[in-house]
Amino acid sequence: MAKITKPNKKGIPPTSKDSSKNLEKIASNELVDLNFKVSPEFKKEFQIYSLQNDFKTYVSFLKTCFQYYKDNN
């Protein structure tokens, strides 16, 4: 009876040249993703408040909120 082999679903492994980039640090001035889910209502309220209070970006508003939280806890 012949042995049936399954195809490799993971693909080919990275070369050492490709994987060496895993250890590089991201520059502190670059942005990276911070992914989490919120309700549609919260998202809308966050966006409206941010715009009404002259924040240039949602990121700047989030950073301000986080800094306030750290300073007051």
KOLVEXLO-35788 format. One record per residue (C-alpha): residue number from 1; x, y, z. Coordinates in pm, 1 decimal. Example, Ala and Ser with C-alpha at 12.3 -4.5 7.8 and 13.67 -1.06 7.14 Angstrom:
+-----+----------+----------+----------+
: num :        X :        Y :        Z :
+-----+----------+----------+----------+
:   1 :   1230.0 :   -450.0 :    780.0 :
:   2 :   1367.0 :   -106.0 :    714.0 :
+-----+----------+----------+----------+
//
This chain:
+-----+----------+----------+----------+
: num :        X :        Y :        Z :
+-----+----------+----------+----------+
:   1 :      0.0 :      0.0 :      0.0 :
:   2 :    138.6 :    342.0 :    -97.5 :
:   3 :    174.4 :    607.9 :    169.2 :
:   4 :    -28.2 :    924.7 :    105.1 :
:   5 :    153.8 :   1244.5 :    196.4 :
:   6 :    -25.4 :   1562.6 :    287.6 :
:   7 :     87.7 :   1891.5 :    134.7 :
:   8 :    278.8 :   2126.9 :    363.8 :
:   9 :     23.8 :   2394.3 :    461.3 :
:  10 :    281.0 :   2609.3 :    639.6 :
:  11 :    478.3 :   2686.9 :    326.6 :
:  12 :    851.8 :   2697.9 :    297.5 :
:  13 :   1051.8 :   2806.5 :    602.5 :
:  14 :   1214.0 :   3152.2 :    592.0 :
:  15 :   1577.7 :   3178.1 :    503.0 :
:  16 :   1821.9 :   3295.6 :    767.3 :
:  17 :   1845.9 :   3622.6 :    572.8 :
:  18 :   1468.7 :   3684.3 :    611.5 :
:  19 :   1443.3 :   3575.9 :    974.5 :
:  20 :   1735.3 :   3791.8 :   1087.7 :
:  21 :   1502.8 :   4094.5 :   1067.6 :
:  22 :   1297.0 :   3954.9 :   1357.8 :
:  23 :   1550.4 :   4088.0 :   1607.1 :
:  24 :   1563.4 :   4443.8 :   1477.5 :
:  25 :   1413.6 :   4711.3 :   1700.1 :
:  26 :   1149.0 :   4940.9 :   1557.5 :
:  27 :   1246.9 :   5306.1 :   1571.6 :
:  28 :   1066.4 :   5493.0 :   1848.6 :
:  29 :    931.3 :   5749.2 :   1601.8 :
:  30 :    756.9 :   5481.0 :   1394.5 :
:  31 :    398.1 :   5383.2 :   1465.9 :
:  32 :    291.2 :   5023.7 :   1522.9 :
:  33 :    -55.2 :   4872.3 :   1542.2 :
:  34 :   -245.1 :   4859.2 :   1869.6 :
:  35 :   -548.6 :   4650.6 :   1787.3 :
:  36 :   -849.8 :   4605.4 :   2009.1 :
:  37 :  -1222.7 :   4606.9 :   1956.4 :
:  38 :  -1473.0 :   4852.9 :   2099.2 :
:  39 :  -1845.8 :   4896.1 :   2055.9 :
:  40 :  -1967.3 :   5112.4 :   1766.1 :
:  41 :  -2117.2 :   5355.9 :   2017.4 :
:  42 :  -1786.8 :   5398.3 :   2200.4 :
:  43 :  -1600.1 :   5446.8 :   1873.8 :
:  44 :  -1837.9 :   5718.3 :   1761.0 :
:  45 :  -1827.9 :   5895.1 :   2098.0 :
:  46 :  -1446.8 :   5876.9 :   2101.7 :
:  47 :  -1423.3 :   6022.6 :   1751.6 :
:  48 :  -1673.4 :   6301.8 :   1815.7 :
:  49 :  -1511.8 :   6404.1 :   2145.5 :
:  50 :  -1168.4 :   6398.9 :   1987.5 :
:  51 :  -1277.3 :   6622.5 :   1700.1 :
:  52 :  -1475.7 :   6860.8 :   1919.4 :
:  53 :  -1172.7 :   6912.0 :   2142.8 :
:  54 :   -930.8 :   6990.5 :   1860.7 :
:  55 :   -711.7 :   6682.8 :   1879.1 :
:  56 :   -522.9 :   6649.5 :   1551.5 :
:  57 :   -543.4 :   6268.0 :   1556.5 :
:  58 :   -718.0 :   5996.2 :   1753.0 :
:  59 :   -372.4 :   5876.4 :   1855.5 :
:  60 :   -293.1 :   6211.2 :   2018.8 :
:  61 :   -623.5 :   6195.0 :   2207.2 :
:  62 :   -555.5 :   5837.7 :   2321.3 :
:  63 :   -205.0 :   5932.2 :   2436.0 :
:  64 :   -344.5 :   6229.0 :   2630.3 :
:  65 :   -604.5 :   6006.4 :   2798.4 :
:  66 :   -343.8 :   5746.8 :   2889.2 :
:  67 :   -103.5 :   6007.1 :   3029.6 :
:  68 :   -383.4 :   6159.0 :   3238.6 :
:  69 :   -471.4 :   5812.5 :   3371.5 :
:  70 :   -109.6 :   5736.8 :   3463.5 :
:  71 :    -68.3 :   6074.1 :   3636.2 :
:  72 :   -386.6 :   6035.4 :   3840.5 :
:  73 :   -364.5 :   5676.7 :   3961.1 :
+-----+----------+----------+----------+
//
